[in-house]
């Protein structure tokens, strides 16, 4: 059932729970909900829909906390999207029972989240996540996309992230992780769409291993505190966007950057670079 992009309003009927053969419920991008507690009470009745595989509730007016019954949805569930609401508190720990869930979108809410080993896409951007980035994220070895941007995460980026060998996109933009970039990160050779570590507190040497990401299209490490020379082995030959501004890079611009034939945007401004422009 698909009602996306209408202007339906009010509470969602509990009668959806009577549709026992329902496999797809998309109520996204409406005006459903009232920004209040119990807006999501209807989810409890969806546990009767034993064939439900996809639940889309994003971009509505749902408020309150997620019911614990979310964890009792059908184990055939592969995707849940609840982003762009005003849902708060925690995602129930029991959601790990949804063993086939591979896509979870909770962006633009006020949620903390548990870990699901089967996830392929994890969208946590613009929540109120705090504390350190957990090492257990390295257990999500099936992930292809991870968005953690615009939260309040700090500490080191855990080396265990190198276990995520299927990542094609990673962004931690606008957090507070500090220390150096773990050398395990640029060894994820599947990274091809985007690596965005901008607006953090990363410092020290920018690892030369990044040059091994031959298929990476966009690299943004702007607004950090990197203070090394720019690697002469930055051989990301597919790069179209390279943003390194607002750091403390020293030395000259390496002539090898001229070999990046696909570049459409290169920003090295606001560093401590000197010498000639190649």
Phi, psi and omega in degrees: 000131186228116177237023186301147174058055168237197178233036175298144183224178179085191181277152178279133183294139176287351182290347174302333180295345178275353181271079190292342179261007181296128180247341184214124177232110181243104178249016187295154172058053172233202176240031182288147181095170184227017183063021186236171176302147178075007175303328185259019180302330183297338180301326179304323182280341177289348177294345176281346182273084190288352179252006184294125182246334182223132178231117183241116181232014188291158173057054172234210180236033181287135177233188179078194182260157175289134178290148178299338180294347176305324181288350181258008176296168184302141177288357173279356183297126178247339183212134175229128178234114180231019183292165176060048171229200174233047180278138185232178177079212188253150165283129185305137179304326184294354179299341176297345176291340180279078193292343180259004181290119180239359177219123180227116179246113179233023184297155177058046172228201179228058191245150163251153192228148175270183187250135179234115187293338183273356185297138172252334178227128182229110182249104182241012187290148178057052167248204176238041179295132182231170179089194182276159174286118187292140176299335182295345175300336177292348177280348182274067189287348179270352185299137171249334181222132179222118179243114179242011191291156177056061171228205180230040181280144183220185182084192181279150168287120188294137177303337181298346178299338178295347178285344183276077190284357182253003183298133170246346183213131177216128174221131174239023185307141175058056168233202180227031176293144184233186182081195182268163174285126180297137182293343178290336184295308180289359176273359176277087191290350177282345180302116187223332184271305187202135166235107185238108178244024187287160176056048174237200180237032181289146186216182176081211186277136174273115191297134179295339181299341178303331180297347180278353180278074188295336184257002183290131182266322185226126178232120181230110176239024184294157175058052170233204181229032176299136187229015180269180168284155176286129185301137176280355181251026178285083188257036179285084192291347179265358185302131172249332181229122178229109184242111182233015185290163177059049171232203177230038178300142182240175178082199183260165175284120183294138181296340181294343177297336180290348179275355179276082191290342184268358185299129172246339178219122179228120182232112178243016186293158175059052172232197177242038181284152182215182179084204184266152171274119185292000000 
